[in-house]
Amino acid sequence: MATRSKQGLDAVEIRQATRADLLAIYRIEKQVFDQPWPYPAFEKFLGEPNFLVAVTNDRIVGYVVADTTPNAGRDIGHIKNLAVHPAAQSRGLGRGLLRRAILGLAVNDAYQIKLEVREGNTRARNLYREEGFEPAKRIPRYYDDGEAALVLIKGPESIADFTTGV
């Protein structure tokens, strides 16, 4: 299912990622992250319903990778990666991708949703807080450069609020 919205003057389509999108996704990954995922990591998620891209003017400008893990009847959604091309940031694209992934995970019966974020990434942490994620724990030296990660959780109540529009 693709959705379209207006972001400034450019229409934005959010749709499932395809193999043809991988090179553009990988290029964004390398521009945005100091420790980018390798290209084959993205290939593993092809076909995952919550591996989504944002497209404007026929160009990939962002993506989110999310999946669900079975967990004794209470599946856990996991936002694994989210990035927007530097030239397209501050337009709400990351928020739009995050919201679509949350909705998709909820539809797939995720009981809660988790993600990891760099402790020093204030911008991302603010976005996640605004979207209902709360800190669950800190993992020291999570990243190769020694920076800690914060594990953030969106619990069942806020997922239900999100899906019902409350």
Secondary structure in CASP SS format (residue, H / E / C, confidence):
PFRMAT SS
TARGET T0000
AUTHOR 0000-0000-0000
METHOD secondary structure of the structure
MODEL  1
M C 1.00
A C 1.00
T E 1.00
R E 1.00
S E 1.00
K E 1.00
Q E 1.00
G C 1.00
L C 1.00
D E 1.00
A E 1.00
V E 1.00
E E 1.00
I E 1.00
R E 1.00
Q E 1.00
A C 1.00
T C 1.00
R H 1.00
A H 1.00
D H 1.00
L H 1.00
L H 1.00
A H 1.00
I H 1.00
Y H 1.00
R H 1.00
I H 1.00
E H 1.00
K H 1.00
Q H 1.00
V H 1.00
F C 1.00
D C 1.00
Q C 1.00
P C 1.00
W C 1.00
P C 1.00
Y H 1.00
P H 1.00
A H 1.00
F H 1.00
E H 1.00
K C 1.00
F C 1.00
L C 1.00
G C 1.00
E C 1.00
P C 1.00
N C 1.00
F E 1.00
L E 1.00
V E 1.00
A E 1.00
V E 1.00
T E 1.00
N C 1.00
D C 1.00
R E 1.00
I E 1.00
V E 1.00
G E 1.00
Y E 1.00
V E 1.00
V E 1.00
A E 1.00
D E 1.00
T E 1.00
T E 1.00
P C 1.00
N C 1.00
A C 1.00
G C 1.00
R C 1.00
D C 1.00
I E 1.00
G E 1.00
H E 1.00
I E 1.00
K E 1.00
N E 1.00
L E 1.00
A E 1.00
V E 1.00
H C 1.00
P H 1.00
A H 1.00
A H 1.00
Q C 1.00
S C 1.00
R C 1.00
G C 1.00
L H 1.00
G H 1.00
R H 1.00
G H 1.00
L H 1.00
L H 1.00
R H 1.00
R H 1.00
A H 1.00
I H 1.00
L H 1.00
G H 1.00
L H 1.00
A H 1.00
V H 1.00
N C 1.00
D C 1.00
A C 1.00
Y C 1.00
Q E 1.00
I E 1.00
K E 1.00
L E 1.00
E E 1.00
V E 1.00
R E 1.00
E C 1.00
G C 1.00
N C 1.00
T H 1.00
R H 1.00
A H 1.00
R H 1.00
N H 1.00
L H 1.00
Y H 1.00
R H 1.00
E H 1.00
E C 1.00
G C 1.00
F C 1.00
E E 1.00
P E 1.00
A E 1.00
K E 1.00
R E 1.00
I E 1.00
P C 1.00
R C 1.00
Y C 1.00
Y C 1.00
D C 1.00
D C 1.00
G C 1.00
E C 1.00
A C 1.00
A E 1.00
L E 1.00
V E 1.00
L E 1.00
I E 1.00
K E 1.00
G C 1.00
P H 1.00
E H 1.00
S H 1.00
I H 1.00
A H 1.00
D H 1.00
F H 1.00
T H 1.00
T H 1.00
G C 1.00
V C 1.00
END
